[in-house]
Amino acid sequence: MKRKNKTGWVVGCLMAVLLSTGVLKAQSITVGGSNWTPGTTVITEAGSDYSGTLTSTDNQISITSSIPSSFRDARISVHYEANPTWHNSLAIQVKRTGTGSHTCWLCTITGGNTDFKLVPANTGTEFYQIHSNLCTATFSNTPIQLQLTGISVTIPAATYNAKVVFTIAEF
């Protein structure tokens, strides 16, 4: 019996070998921490306003991200989703306050650590990058700080909640 499609057979065998050896692995991200419930100060004098900005602890969120050696580089993106109610005058910002630890020699993490970055609604924007060499890289417990701005007496009194979403993708 003659094989008519040798290319398909060779590609199939190659994929089986690559999958079984772990060369073709996916990136992963795990987000930890606790819910942040910022409180505002009580206004005691007519005509006063809130300070307008609240900041969480340096490690309010902890991110563990991993990329296989076949990727070399990945970006961590961030966005928020109203959960269920949010006011457009409020703004969420994030900042990476450290590198955490990693398991890879000469691997690096860049960006996201100088200024707070505005988190957009529903559409991810690049927050920071992780870079690998020839090894699988895992960056553990990367600390993230949150900031809430736009707080004012002009915003109707209500409970506002949002979910901050982090994603990872190769670039």
Secondary structure, DSSP 4 states (H G I P E B T S, - for coil): ---S-HHHHHHHHHHHHHHHHTSS---EEEEEE------PPPP-STT----SEEE--TTSEEEEEEE-TTT-EEEEEEEEEESS---TT-EEEEEE----EESSTT-EEESSSSS-EEPPBSS-EEEEEEE-SSS-EEEEEEEEEEEEE---TTSPS----EEEEEEEEE-
